Amino acid sequence: MHRVEWSAWAYEDIVALFEYVAEHASPWDADNLCQRLLQSTDKLLDFPRLYEAAPEYGEGVRRISLAGQHVLYEVDDEAKTCTVLAVVSQRQQTRLIR
């Protein structure tokens, strides 16, 4: 069983996304979206490689696609961790994060 850890950058991405959606839609929509994104990593505890590889973001990066967003993470089998690296819009220009 793996642990899921969120990097400081990924948390900043979630906060920025919440603020954007709350301003342009509603706080309820923002909360709902961010909760879904946070919970999307729950399956990684038992299935760390459940989601597809995303080499366009860097070597070893995998992605969960949900609600127009990519939750980007990497797996470390030695440490038994899945580290969420970033949350990016599917519309954003692809960039290396790793």
C-alpha positions as CSV (number, residue, x, y, z in Angstrom):
1,M,0.0,0.0,0.0
2,H,1.3,3.4,-1.0
3,R,0.9,6.8,0.8
4,V,-0.3,9.8,-1.1
5,E,1.5,13.1,-0.5
6,W,0.7,16.5,-2.0
7,S,3.5,18.8,-2.8
8,A,3.3,22.5,-1.8
9,W,3.0,23.4,-5.5
10,A,0.0,21.1,-6.0
11,Y,-1.7,22.6,-2.9
12,E,-1.1,26.1,-4.4
13,D,-2.6,24.9,-7.7
14,I,-5.8,23.7,-5.8
15,V,-6.1,27.0,-3.9
16,A,-5.7,29.0,-7.1
17,L,-8.2,26.8,-8.9
18,F,-10.7,27.2,-6.0
19,E,-10.3,31.0,-6.0
20,Y,-10.8,31.2,-9.8
21,V,-13.9,29.0,-9.9
22,A,-15.4,30.7,-6.8
23,E,-15.0,34.1,-8.5
24,H,-16.2,33.0,-11.9
25,A,-18.9,30.5,-11.0
26,S,-19.7,29.9,-7.3
27,P,-18.0,28.9,-4.0
28,W,-20.1,25.7,-4.1
29,D,-18.8,24.8,-7.6
30,A,-15.3,25.6,-6.5
31,D,-15.6,23.4,-3.3
32,N,-17.2,20.6,-5.3
33,L,-14.5,20.6,-8.0
34,C,-11.6,20.8,-5.5
35,Q,-13.0,18.0,-3.3
36,R,-13.3,15.8,-6.4
37,L,-9.8,16.5,-7.4
38,L,-8.4,15.8,-3.9
39,Q,-10.4,12.6,-3.6
40,S,-9.3,11.4,-7.1
41,T,-6.0,10.3,-5.6
42,D,-7.6,8.0,-3.0
43,K,-7.3,5.0,-5.4
44,L,-3.6,5.5,-5.6
45,L,-3.2,4.0,-2.1
46,D,-3.9,0.5,-3.6
47,F,-3.3,1.1,-7.3
48,P,-0.4,3.6,-7.8
49,R,-0.2,3.0,-11.5
50,L,-3.9,3.0,-12.2
51,Y,-3.7,6.1,-14.3
52,E,-1.9,6.6,-17.6
53,A,1.7,7.8,-17.9
54,A,2.1,11.4,-19.1
55,P,5.7,11.7,-20.4
56,E,5.0,15.1,-21.9
57,Y,5.1,16.4,-18.3
58,G,8.3,14.6,-17.5
59,E,9.8,11.2,-17.0
60,G,7.8,9.1,-14.6
61,V,4.9,11.5,-14.4
62,R,1.4,10.0,-14.5
63,R,-2.0,11.9,-14.8
64,I,-5.5,11.6,-13.5
65,S,-7.9,13.5,-15.8
66,L,-11.0,14.8,-14.2
67,A,-13.3,17.8,-14.9
68,G,-11.0,19.5,-17.3
69,Q,-8.0,19.2,-15.0
70,H,-4.9,16.9,-14.8
71,V,-3.7,15.8,-11.4
72,L,0.0,15.0,-12.1
73,Y,1.8,12.6,-9.8
74,E,4.8,10.3,-9.6
75,V,5.2,6.9,-7.9
76,D,8.2,6.0,-5.7
77,D,8.0,2.3,-5.0
78,E,10.9,2.2,-2.6
79,A,9.4,4.9,-0.4
80,K,5.8,3.5,-1.1
81,T,4.6,7.0,-2.0
82,C,2.6,8.7,-4.7
83,T,3.5,12.4,-4.8
84,V,1.1,14.8,-6.4
85,L,3.2,17.3,-8.3
86,A,0.7,19.7,-9.8
87,V,-2.9,20.3,-10.9
88,V,-3.1,21.8,-14.3
89,S,-5.9,22.7,-16.7
90,Q,-6.3,20.3,-19.7
91,R,-6.3,23.5,-21.8
92,Q,-2.9,24.7,-20.7
93,Q,0.1,24.4,-22.8
94,T,2.0,21.2,-21.8
95,R,5.1,21.9,-19.8
96,L,7.7,19.8,-18.1
97,I,7.1,19.7,-14.4
98,R,9.7,17.1,-13.6
